Amino acid sequence: MKRTWGWILGIVLFSGLFFYFTTFFSYEASSAALSGFPVPKSAKLTEENEAAKLYEWSRASEEKGIPFGYEVVLKANGWEKGSRQGASVRYTKGEEQIDVISASNRLILIRIQ
């Protein structure tokens, strides 16, 4: 019985560590233009201007929004999820606001002034 609980505890611990490392090391802080908003490392920047950046990212979905792991990283970095309108979700951290639009294979980050 103890051996079974040891295996279960080991599997749960390993799964938790795996989730932590694959989630938190898959994102990096963006430039000052987006107030350090976390961006997926696998996302490829396709367009940018002063207030917005457009990324090509295979995990973005208009129907499902951003992945759960990305939401966890945003929350851990102090970004609070706000109002949602269709594929657009507003995140707030202090005075800063970022509008995240998730479309099929596209991630658009817009800084709200």
Secondary structure as the mmCIF struct_conf table of DSSP 4:
data_model
#
loop_
_struct_conf.conf_type_id
_struct_conf.id
_struct_conf.beg_label_comp_id
_struct_conf.beg_label_asym_id
_struct_conf.beg_label_seq_id
_struct_conf.end_label_comp_id
_struct_conf.end_label_asym_id
_struct_conf.end_label_seq_id
HELX_RH_AL_P HELX_RH_AL_P1 LYS A 2 PHE A 24
TURN_TY1_P TURN_TY1_P1 PHE A 25 SER A 26
STRN STRN1 TYR A 27 ALA A 29
HELX_RH_3T_P HELX_RH_3T_P1 ALA A 32 LEU A 34
TURN_TY1_P TURN_TY1_P2 SER A 35 GLY A 36
STRN STRN2 PRO A 38 PRO A 40
TURN_TY1_P TURN_TY1_P3 LYS A 41 SER A 42
STRN STRN3 LYS A 44 GLU A 48
BEND BEND1 GLU A 50 ALA A 51
STRN STRN4 ALA A 52 GLU A 56
TURN_TY1_P TURN_TY1_P4 SER A 58 ARG A 59
STRN STRN5 SER A 61 SER A 61
TURN_TY1_P TURN_TY1_P5 GLU A 62 LYS A 64
STRN STRN6 GLY A 65 GLY A 65
BEND BEND2 ILE A 66 ILE A 66
HELX_RH_AL_P HELX_RH_AL_P2 PHE A 68 ALA A 76
TURN_TY1_P TURN_TY1_P6 ASN A 77 GLY A 78
HELX_LH_PP_P HELX_LH_PP_P1 TRP A 79 TRP A 79
STRN STRN7 GLU A 80 GLN A 85
TURN_TY1_P TURN_TY1_P7 GLY A 86 ALA A 87
STRN STRN8 SER A 88 LYS A 93
TURN_TY1_P TURN_TY1_P8 GLY A 94 GLU A 95
STRN STRN9 GLU A 96 ALA A 103
TURN_TY1_P TURN_TY1_P9 SER A 104 ASN A 105
STRN STRN10 ARG A 106 ILE A 112
#
